[in-house]
Amino acid sequence: MSGSPPLRPAEPSATGFGALKARHLLLAFLLINLGVGLGAAVLAQLLHLPWDDSLLDYLVYCSTFVLTCIWSWRRGQQAHLQMRRLWGNWRAAIPWGSLLRVVPALLVLSLGTTLLMLYLVSLPAPELAESMLHSLGEEDGEMAWPQVYQGLRWLSIGVVAPVTEEWLFRGILLHRWGLKWGLSRGLLASSAVFGLLHPNPVGLTVFGLVMGLFYLQTRSLTLPVLAHALNNLLALALGSLGGGSVEPANPIGVFHLYFGLFCLAMAGFVLVPFVRFHWPERGAYLPYFLNR
């Protein structure tokens, strides 16, 4: 059984998505990132900030993703696409039961896959695994403006990342590849690319898949953006509480393997039925063509 929306006929405007090719989006992202990076370097010189100040990293991230989203919006409009239909009804009903059940399961899954990844890395390279574990916690070190840094950090992770990443991966790439290869393959491809661009590719691929199913379920980006923001803020809060210190006397070992497998099993009880129930039917159409 599927939770996909009812089918409706396609439209001639499908050809407009040819202007939103993934390679064009990637090229625009890289050029924007280069320009923003150069601007950040000039700003660092003017404000006498060190080159490695993390505030600049978040500033570059926010600017790059926001400008890339603006570019994609303008590019779609030039191709005569009604870009508001990619977002859908921003006041769409929120299935709170699914949201509050699935997001914690995704956090548990992310924890489990991270622990398994660290355990596998620790077998040939224990020092590298310890360094990776240390990097997962709260960032430390001297910063010029710590309060500004913290504000920008929470804004980036809790607002900018959910809105821009859902727009680009679910709104743009899911439609582009769904039209090119079919909805199911487009969903898998956009989720896989989303996962590969994160430090935890397995967990974030599943995360992207669930966000895509949320999008197809409600025909609106409001639910995946809300779920993405909730997931990020909870993960950030847990990371801030946990800190980033790793005790040398407690190295990564078999406990991490078993606990990681336990987390995967617990998350699977929620996520597997959700994915099976909401997987799109053969011939289902993308949200753009249903949001008239």
C-alpha positions as CSV (number, residue, x, y, z in Angstrom):
1,M,0.0,0.0,0.0
2,S,1.3,3.5,-0.8
3,G,0.7,6.9,0.7
4,S,1.3,8.7,-2.6
5,P,-1.1,11.4,-3.7
6,P,-3.6,10.6,-6.5
7,L,-2.4,10.6,-10.1
8,R,-3.1,13.5,-12.5
9,P,-2.0,14.0,-16.1
10,A,1.4,15.5,-16.8
11,E,1.8,18.9,-18.4
12,P,3.8,20.3,-21.3
13,S,5.8,22.5,-18.8
14,A,7.8,19.3,-17.9
15,T,10.2,20.4,-20.6
16,G,11.1,23.5,-18.6
17,F,13.0,21.4,-16.1
18,G,15.6,20.8,-18.7
19,A,16.9,24.3,-17.7
20,L,17.6,22.9,-14.2
21,K,20.1,20.2,-15.1
22,A,22.2,18.9,-12.2
23,R,25.5,19.9,-13.9
24,H,24.3,23.5,-14.4
25,L,23.2,23.6,-10.7
26,L,26.6,22.2,-9.6
27,L,28.5,24.7,-11.8
28,A,26.4,27.6,-10.4
29,F,27.1,26.4,-6.9
30,L,30.8,26.2,-7.5
31,L,31.0,29.6,-9.1
32,I,28.9,31.2,-6.3
33,N,31.0,29.5,-3.7
34,L,34.2,30.8,-5.3
35,G,32.9,34.3,-5.3
36,V,31.6,34.1,-1.8
37,G,34.9,32.7,-0.6
38,L,36.8,35.5,-2.1
39,G,34.4,38.0,-0.5
40,A,34.9,36.3,2.9
41,A,38.6,36.5,2.5
42,V,38.4,40.3,1.9
43,L,36.0,40.6,4.8
44,A,38.5,38.7,7.0
45,Q,41.2,41.2,6.1
46,L,39.0,44.2,6.8
47,L,37.8,42.9,10.1
48,H,41.2,41.4,11.1
49,L,39.7,37.9,11.5
50,P,41.9,34.8,11.3
51,W,41.6,32.8,8.2
52,D,40.5,29.7,10.1
53,D,37.8,31.4,12.1
54,S,34.7,29.1,12.0
55,L,32.4,32.1,11.7
56,L,33.6,32.6,8.2
57,D,32.8,29.0,7.3
58,Y,29.2,29.4,8.4
59,L,29.0,32.8,6.6
60,V,30.3,31.2,3.4
61,Y,27.9,28.3,3.8
62,C,24.8,30.5,4.3
63,S,25.6,32.9,1.5
64,T,26.5,30.1,-1.0
65,F,23.3,28.1,-0.5
66,V,21.0,31.0,-0.3
67,L,22.4,32.5,-3.6
68,T,22.3,29.1,-5.3
69,C,18.6,28.8,-4.4
70,I,18.0,32.3,-5.8
71,W,19.8,31.3,-9.0
72,S,17.7,28.2,-9.4
73,W,14.5,30.1,-8.8
74,R,15.4,32.7,-11.5
75,R,16.6,29.9,-13.8
76,G,13.3,28.1,-13.5
77,Q,11.3,31.3,-14.1
78,Q,13.3,32.0,-17.3
79,A,12.2,28.5,-18.4
80,H,8.6,29.5,-17.7
81,L,8.2,27.2,-14.7
82,Q,5.9,28.2,-11.9
83,M,8.4,27.9,-9.1
84,R,5.9,28.4,-6.3
85,R,4.5,25.0,-7.3
86,L,7.7,23.3,-6.3
87,W,7.2,24.4,-2.8
88,G,3.5,23.7,-2.7
89,N,1.1,24.9,-0.1
90,W,3.2,26.3,2.7
91,R,0.2,25.9,5.0
92,A,-0.2,22.2,4.2
93,A,-1.4,20.1,7.1
94,I,1.4,18.6,9.2
95,P,1.0,14.9,10.2
96,W,2.4,15.5,13.7
97,G,2.2,11.8,14.6
98,S,4.5,10.8,11.7
99,L,6.8,13.8,12.3
100,L,7.3,13.1,16.0
101,R,7.8,9.4,15.4
102,V,10.1,9.6,12.4
103,V,12.5,12.4,13.4
104,P,13.7,10.7,16.6
105,A,14.1,7.4,14.6
106,L,16.3,9.3,12.1
107,L,18.4,10.6,14.9
108,V,18.9,7.1,16.3
109,L,19.7,5.8,12.9
110,S,22.3,8.6,12.4
111,L,23.9,7.7,15.7
112,G,24.0,4.0,14.8
113,T,25.5,4.5,11.4
114,T,28.0,7.0,12.8
115,L,29.2,4.5,15.5
116,L,29.4,1.7,12.9
117,M,31.4,3.9,10.6
118,L,33.8,4.9,13.4
119,Y,34.2,1.3,14.5
120,L,35.1,0.2,10.9
121,V,37.6,3.1,10.5
122,S,39.1,2.3,13.9
123,L,40.2,-1.2,12.8
124,P,42.9,0.0,10.3
125,A,43.3,3.5,11.7
126,P,42.3,4.0,15.4
127,E,43.9,7.5,15.6
128,L,41.8,8.6,12.6
129,A,38.6,7.3,14.2
130,E,39.3,9.1,17.5
131,S,39.9,12.3,15.6
132,M,36.7,11.9,13.7
133,L,34.8,11.3,16.9
134,H,36.3,14.4,18.5
135,S,35.3,16.5,15.5
136,L,31.6,15.5,16.0
137,G,31.3,17.5,19.2
138,E,31.2,21.2,20.0
139,E,33.8,23.2,18.1
140,D,36.5,24.6,20.4
141,G,39.3,27.1,19.9
142,E,39.7,30.8,20.0
143,M,37.1,32.9,18.1
144,A,37.0,36.6,17.5
145,W,33.3,37.0,18.1
146,P,32.0,33.9,19.9
147,Q,28.4,35.2,20.4
148,V,28.1,36.1,16.7
149,Y,29.6,32.7,15.8
150,Q,27.0,30.9,18.0
151,G,24.1,32.8,16.6
152,L,25.2,32.2,13.0
153,R,25.8,28.5,13.8
154,W,22.3,28.0,15.1
155,L,20.8,30.0,12.2
156,S,22.8,28.0,9.6
157,I,21.9,24.6,11.0
158,G,18.4,25.3,12.2
159,V,17.1,27.5,9.4
160,V,19.3,28.0,6.4
161,A,20.3,24.3,5.9
162,P,16.7,22.9,6.2
163,V,15.2,25.5,3.8
164,T,18.0,25.6,1.1
165,E,18.9,21.9,1.1
166,E,15.2,20.8,0.9
167,W,14.7,23.3,-1.9
168,L,17.7,22.1,-3.9
169,F,17.6,18.3,-3.3
170,R,13.8,17.7,-3.0
171,G,12.5,20.6,-4.9
172,I,15.0,20.8,-7.8
173,L,16.9,17.5,-8.1
174,L,14.0,15.2,-7.3
175,H,12.0,16.8,-10.0
176,R,14.8,16.9,-12.5
177,W,15.9,13.3,-12.0
178,G,12.3,12.1,-11.4
179,L,11.4,13.3,-14.9
180,K,14.5,11.9,-16.4
181,W,14.6,8.5,-14.8
182,G,11.2,8.0,-13.1
183,L,10.0,9.0,-9.7
184,S,11.5,6.1,-7.7
185,R,14.9,6.4,-9.3
186,G,14.9,10.1,-9.0
187,L,14.0,9.8,-5.3
188,L,16.9,7.3,-4.7
189,A,19.4,9.4,-6.7
190,S,18.7,12.7,-5.1
191,S,18.8,11.0,-1.7
192,A,22.1,9.3,-2.4
193,V,23.8,12.6,-3.6
194,F,22.4,14.3,-0.5
195,G,24.0,11.6,1.7
196,L,27.3,11.6,-0.1
197,L,27.7,15.3,0.6
198,H,27.6,14.7,4.4
199,P,30.0,13.1,6.8
200,N,27.6,10.2,7.5
201,P,26.6,9.2,4.0
202,V,24.5,6.1,4.9
203,G,22.5,7.7,7.6
204,L,22.0,10.9,5.6
205,T,20.9,9.0,2.5
206,V,18.1,7.4,4.5
207,F,17.4,10.9,5.9
208,G,17.1,12.3,2.4
209,L,14.9,9.5,1.3
210,V,12.5,10.1,4.2
211,M,12.4,13.8,3.5
212,G,11.5,13.0,-0.1
213,L,8.7,10.8,1.0
214,F,7.4,13.5,3.3
215,Y,7.5,15.8,0.3
216,L,5.5,13.4,-1.9
217,Q,3.1,12.7,0.9
218,T,2.1,16.3,1.4
219,R,3.1,17.8,-2.0
220,S,4.7,20.6,0.1
221,L,8.2,21.4,1.2
222,T,6.9,22.7,4.5
223,L,6.9,19.2,6.2
224,P,10.4,18.2,5.1
225,V,11.8,21.6,6.0
226,L,10.2,21.4,9.5
227,A,11.4,17.8,10.0
228,H,14.9,18.8,8.8
229,A,15.0,21.7,11.1
230,L,13.8,19.7,14.1
231,N,16.4,17.0,13.4
232,N,19.2,19.5,13.0
233,L,18.3,21.4,16.2
234,L,18.0,18.2,18.2
235,A,21.4,17.0,16.9
236,L,23.0,20.3,17.6
237,A,21.6,20.5,21.1
238,L,22.8,16.9,21.9
239,G,26.2,17.7,20.4
240,S,26.5,20.8,22.5
241,L,25.6,18.9,25.7
242,G,28.0,16.1,24.9
243,G,30.9,18.3,24.1
244,G,33.8,17.2,21.8
245,S,36.2,15.6,24.2
246,V,37.3,11.9,23.8
247,E,39.0,10.2,26.7
248,P,42.1,8.2,25.6
249,A,41.2,5.6,28.2
250,N,37.9,4.9,26.4
251,P,38.9,4.1,22.8
252,I,36.5,3.1,20.1
253,G,35.9,-0.7,20.5
254,V,33.4,-3.5,20.2
255,F,30.9,-1.7,22.4
256,H,30.4,0.9,19.6
257,L,29.7,-1.9,17.1
258,Y,27.0,-3.5,19.2
259,F,25.5,-0.2,20.3
260,G,25.5,0.9,16.7
261,L,23.7,-2.3,15.6
262,F,21.2,-1.8,18.4
263,C,20.4,1.7,17.2
264,L,19.9,0.5,13.6
265,A,17.5,-2.1,14.8
266,M,15.5,0.4,16.9
267,A,15.3,2.9,14.1
268,G,14.3,0.2,11.6
269,F,11.2,-0.6,13.5
270,V,9.9,2.9,12.7
271,L,11.6,3.8,9.4
272,V,11.1,0.5,7.4
273,P,7.3,0.5,7.7
274,F,7.2,4.2,7.0
275,V,9.2,3.9,3.8
276,R,7.2,0.9,2.6
277,F,3.8,2.6,3.2
278,H,4.8,5.9,1.6
279,W,6.8,4.5,-1.4
280,P,5.4,6.1,-4.6
281,E,3.2,3.9,-6.8
282,R,4.3,3.2,-10.4
283,G,3.2,6.1,-12.6
284,A,2.8,8.6,-9.7
285,Y,3.5,12.2,-10.6
286,L,5.8,14.7,-9.0
287,P,4.4,17.5,-6.7
288,Y,4.9,20.2,-9.3
289,F,2.3,18.6,-11.6
290,L,-0.2,18.1,-8.8
291,N,0.0,21.6,-7.2
292,R,-2.3,23.4,-9.6
